[in-house]
Amino acid sequence: MTVFQCADNGAELSFSATGHAGFARPGEPDIVCASVSTLVSLLAELVLRAHGEANTTVILEPGEVFISAPATATLRQQFQVVVTGLEMLAEQYPNHVRFAHLRAEKEIDR
């Protein structure tokens, strides 16, 4: 299962994800994993385009993702788009994707 979390402390936005969707059998294409990976890769690219590597953290490893960046209005909206997509996947595939409400000083508004 992929579990993701996001937070907005006012000055910084952060996102993390761990695990693997495990929708398909081993060795077969996993559409849920591919969907999660696409959205997470999009978020990483948006962060890097907004801020470059200065003041950002982007860790994309198999089964572990962490992204953080200074909060701006535009980046906050972009985070929201990605989080909405992930929430839709979690609703459609609840045994494979989950939004954990664990890391919030202030959660990204949904």
Backbone as CSV, one residue per row, in Angstrom:
resi,resn,N_x,N_y,N_z,CA_x,CA_y,CA_z,C_x,C_y,C_z
1,MET,0.836,-1.175,0.000,0.000,0.000,0.000,0.888,1.248,0.000
2,THR,0.482,2.234,-0.771,1.145,3.531,-0.752,0.392,4.430,0.217
3,VAL,1.120,5.026,1.143,0.545,5.937,2.115,1.199,7.294,1.900
4,PHE,0.382,8.338,1.748,0.947,9.661,1.556,0.420,10.632,2.595
5,GLN,1.236,11.652,2.853,0.923,12.692,3.821,1.364,14.023,3.239
6,CYS,0.693,15.091,3.617,1.143,16.413,3.206,0.846,17.397,4.325
7,ALA,1.626,18.468,4.356,1.460,19.474,5.396,1.816,20.842,4.849
8,ASP,1.230,21.858,5.465,1.493,23.250,5.143,1.604,23.969,6.480
9,ASN,2.829,24.362,6.866,2.996,25.046,8.144,2.963,26.563,7.985
10,GLY,2.541,27.005,6.802,2.481,28.429,6.511,3.680,28.904,5.727
11,ALA,4.862,28.456,6.117,6.099,28.853,5.435,6.602,27.777,4.486
12,GLU,6.239,26.522,4.754,6.764,25.409,3.963,5.658,24.400,3.664
13,LEU,5.713,23.862,2.458,4.829,22.767,2.058,5.661,21.499,2.057
14,SER,5.071,20.399,2.513,5.800,19.136,2.454,4.856,18.004,2.065
15,PHE,5.461,16.996,1.471,4.730,15.829,0.994,5.627,14.623,1.200
16,SER,5.049,13.531,1.663,5.800,12.284,1.748,4.904,11.127,1.340
17,ALA,5.535,10.104,0.829,4.817,8.880,0.457,5.745,7.708,0.705
18,THR,5.172,6.618,1.172,5.938,5.395,1.388,5.148,4.216,0.868
19,GLY,5.867,3.173,0.518,5.238,1.925,0.121,5.070,1.777,-1.373
20,HIS,4.370,0.741,-1.735,4.072,0.430,-3.128,2.603,0.017,-3.197
21,ALA,1.916,0.458,-4.220,0.478,0.206,-4.327,0.144,-1.288,-4.284
22,GLY,0.930,-2.110,-4.939,0.688,-3.549,-4.899,-0.624,-3.970,-5.529
23,PHE,-1.082,-3.239,-6.515,-2.343,-3.562,-7.180,-2.203,-4.779,-8.092
24,ALA,-1.119,-4.823,-8.851,-0.900,-5.915,-9.812,-0.064,-7.022,-9.178
25,ARG,-0.106,-8.167,-9.807,0.766,-9.258,-9.381,2.213,-8.893,-9.677
26,PRO,3.157,-9.432,-8.912,4.577,-9.142,-9.170,4.944,-9.410,-10.627
27,GLY,5.653,-8.455,-11.213,6.102,-8.589,-12.591,5.122,-8.078,-13.627
28,GLU,3.893,-7.784,-13.214,2.896,-7.260,-14.143,2.799,-5.744,-13.981
29,PRO,2.388,-5.042,-15.031,2.228,-3.590,-14.925,1.192,-3.234,-13.849
30,ASP,1.527,-2.251,-13.046,0.660,-1.842,-11.946,0.112,-0.449,-12.260
31,ILE,-1.151,-0.381,-12.686,-1.728,0.907,-13.089,-1.882,1.868,-11.915
32,VAL,-2.100,1.345,-10.724,-2.242,2.214,-9.561,-0.881,2.819,-9.200
33,CYS,0.141,1.994,-9.178,1.489,2.486,-8.904,1.915,3.505,-9.960
34,ALA,1.624,3.216,-11.205,1.973,4.146,-12.285,1.247,5.480,-12.113
35,SER,0.006,5.427,-11.689,-0.757,6.663,-11.474,-0.176,7.479,-10.330
36,VAL,0.124,6.813,-9.213,0.736,7.500,-8.073,2.079,8.086,-8.480
37,SER,2.892,7.296,-9.168,4.221,7.753,-9.586,4.136,8.962,-10.503
38,THR,3.167,8.975,-11.391,2.998,10.108,-12.299,2.664,11.376,-11.528
39,LEU,1.733,11.279,-10.600,1.356,12.465,-9.816,2.499,12.949,-8.928
40,VAL,3.211,12.026,-8.307,4.326,12.408,-7.439,5.465,13.020,-8.262
41,SER,5.747,12.445,-9.418,6.778,13.013,-10.294,6.388,14.416,-10.764
42,LEU,5.110,14.608,-11.041,4.618,15.931,-11.414,4.856,16.926,-10.279
43,LEU,4.533,16.541,-9.048,4.739,17.425,-7.914,6.212,17.786,-7.756
44,ALA,7.086,16.804,-7.873,8.529,17.068,-7.769,8.975,18.059,-8.837
45,GLU,8.509,17.875,-10.050,8.878,18.779,-11.147,8.336,20.188,-10.917
46,LEU,7.114,20.300,-10.429,6.539,21.615,-10.139,7.354,22.344,-9.070
47,VAL,7.765,21.629,-8.040,8.585,22.219,-6.981,9.917,22.699,-7.545
48,LEU,10.564,21.865,-8.335,11.864,22.240,-8.896,11.746,23.407,-9.876
49,ARG,10.679,23.443,-10.640,10.483,24.574,-11.560,10.189,25.864,-10.800
50,ALA,9.509,25.748,-9.679,9.158,26.937,-8.899,10.357,27.496,-8.134
51,HIS,11.193,26.614,-7.607,12.254,27.058,-6.708,13.653,26.588,-7.091
52,GLY,13.778,25.761,-8.109,15.090,25.184,-8.382,15.472,24.287,-7.214
53,GLU,16.752,24.112,-7.032,17.198,23.257,-5.937,17.419,24.042,-4.649
54,ALA,17.304,25.362,-4.729,17.494,26.198,-3.540,16.312,26.040,-2.588
55,ASN,16.606,25.779,-1.355,15.592,25.698,-0.295,14.545,24.617,-0.531
56,THR,14.851,23.641,-1.360,13.902,22.552,-1.592,14.560,21.217,-1.270
57,THR,13.728,20.259,-0.992,14.182,18.883,-0.833,13.301,18.022,-1.722
58,VAL,13.924,17.258,-2.593,13.190,16.320,-3.436,13.935,14.996,-3.379
59,ILE,13.322,14.026,-2.727,13.883,12.678,-2.638,12.879,11.744,-3.296
60,LEU,13.291,11.149,-4.382,12.439,10.198,-5.110,13.165,8.863,-5.165
61,GLU,12.832,7.980,-4.276,13.424,6.644,-4.212,12.301,5.625,-4.326
62,PRO,12.584,4.433,-4.833,11.534,3.413,-4.884,10.955,3.166,-3.480
63,GLY,9.679,3.380,-3.352,8.998,3.139,-2.090,9.134,4.249,-1.063
64,GLU,9.827,5.339,-1.395,9.982,6.434,-0.437,10.161,7.752,-1.169
65,VAL,9.295,8.716,-0.830,9.330,10.039,-1.447,9.220,11.084,-0.342
66,PHE,10.020,12.138,-0.472,9.865,13.301,0.400,10.125,14.536,-0.439
67,ILE,9.202,15.482,-0.379,9.304,16.730,-1.129,8.939,17.862,-0.181
68,SER,9.772,18.899,-0.130,9.423,20.082,0.639,9.953,21.311,-0.073
69,ALA,9.243,22.420,0.116,9.613,23.663,-0.551,8.955,24.829,0.170
70,PRO,9.536,26.030,-0.003,8.889,27.217,0.549,7.478,27.377,-0.039
71,ALA,6.559,27.741,0.803,5.162,27.887,0.374,4.963,29.194,-0.385
72,THR,4.315,29.086,-1.527,3.834,30.253,-2.272,2.388,29.957,-2.646
73,ALA,1.655,30.965,-3.010,0.256,30.757,-3.391,0.150,29.822,-4.589
74,THR,1.008,30.018,-5.569,0.961,29.180,-6.765,1.322,27.743,-6.433
75,LEU,2.390,27.543,-5.676,2.799,26.181,-5.337,1.752,25.497,-4.468
76,ARG,1.106,26.259,-3.600,0.035,25.706,-2.765,-1.096,25.172,-3.663
77,GLN,-1.453,25.914,-4.695,-2.487,25.453,-5.629,-2.027,24.206,-6.378
78,GLN,-0.775,24.181,-6.777,-0.248,23.025,-7.490,-0.220,21.797,-6.587
79,PHE,0.180,21.971,-5.335,0.126,20.865,-4.368,-1.299,20.342,-4.287
80,GLN,-2.262,21.259,-4.223,-3.660,20.859,-4.077,-4.139,20.016,-5.251
81,VAL,-3.722,20.377,-6.445,-4.110,19.589,-7.628,-3.588,18.163,-7.499
82,VAL,-2.320,18.028,-7.134,-1.728,16.692,-7.002,-2.388,15.916,-5.864
83,VAL,-2.595,16.571,-4.728,-3.234,15.902,-3.589,-4.649,15.452,-3.958
84,THR,-5.371,16.267,-4.692,-6.715,15.882,-5.132,-6.661,14.623,-5.988
85,GLY,-5.711,14.569,-6.909,-5.545,13.357,-7.732,-5.241,12.136,-6.889
86,LEU,-4.370,12.286,-5.898,-4.041,11.163,-5.017,-5.231,10.759,-4.159
87,GLU,-6.000,11.727,-3.697,-7.213,11.407,-2.929,-8.215,10.643,-3.783
88,MET,-8.321,11.014,-5.045,-9.221,10.291,-5.953,-8.770,8.843,-6.113
89,LEU,-7.451,8.630,-6.231,-6.924,7.264,-6.307,-7.205,6.502,-5.008
90,ALA,-7.046,7.178,-3.865,-7.305,6.530,-2.583,-8.777,6.125,-2.449
91,GLU,-9.670,6.938,-2.985,-11.091,6.593,-2.959,-11.392,5.410,-3.876
92,GLN,-10.754,5.409,-5.042,-10.999,4.346,-6.029,-10.318,3.028,-5.647
93,TYR,-9.149,3.126,-5.012,-8.348,1.937,-4.680,-7.954,1.983,-3.197
94,PRO,-8.923,1.900,-2.286,-8.638,2.076,-0.860,-7.720,1.009,-0.261
95,ASN,-7.585,-0.131,-0.892,-6.685,-1.169,-0.397,-5.257,-0.972,-0.883
96,HIS,-5.044,0.077,-1.691,-3.729,0.260,-2.312,-3.138,1.651,-2.129
97,VAL,-3.975,2.645,-1.850,-3.516,4.025,-1.658,-4.285,4.614,-0.474
98,ARG,-3.549,5.288,0.418,-4.207,5.865,1.598,-3.589,7.221,1.909
99,PHE,-4.432,8.161,2.271,-4.000,9.478,2.729,-3.959,9.428,4.243
100,ALA,-2.779,9.579,4.823,-2.627,9.535,6.277,-2.675,10.948,6.831
101,HIS,-3.498,11.158,7.809,-3.641,12.480,8.427,-2.736,12.552,9.659
102,LEU,-1.422,12.434,9.438,-0.511,12.342,10.570,0.414,13.535,10.749
103,ARG,0.761,14.233,9.701,1.841,15.210,9.757,1.389,16.641,9.681
104,ALA,0.332,16.991,10.225,-0.179,18.327,9.939,-0.019,19.273,11.096
105,GLU,0.726,20.333,10.883,0.547,21.515,11.710,-0.667,22.221,11.115
106,LYS,-0.689,22.264,9.790,-1.833,22.783,9.046,-1.901,21.956,7.772
107,GLU,-2.947,21.172,7.613,-3.065,20.351,6.408,-3.351,21.225,5.198
108,ILE,-2.926,20.721,4.039,-3.269,21.373,2.788,-4.798,21.390,2.707
109,ASP,-5.392,22.555,2.485,-6.845,22.643,2.379,-7.335,21.809,1.217
110,ARG,-8.416,21.069,1.459,-8.998,20.253,0.385,-10.350,20.778,0.057
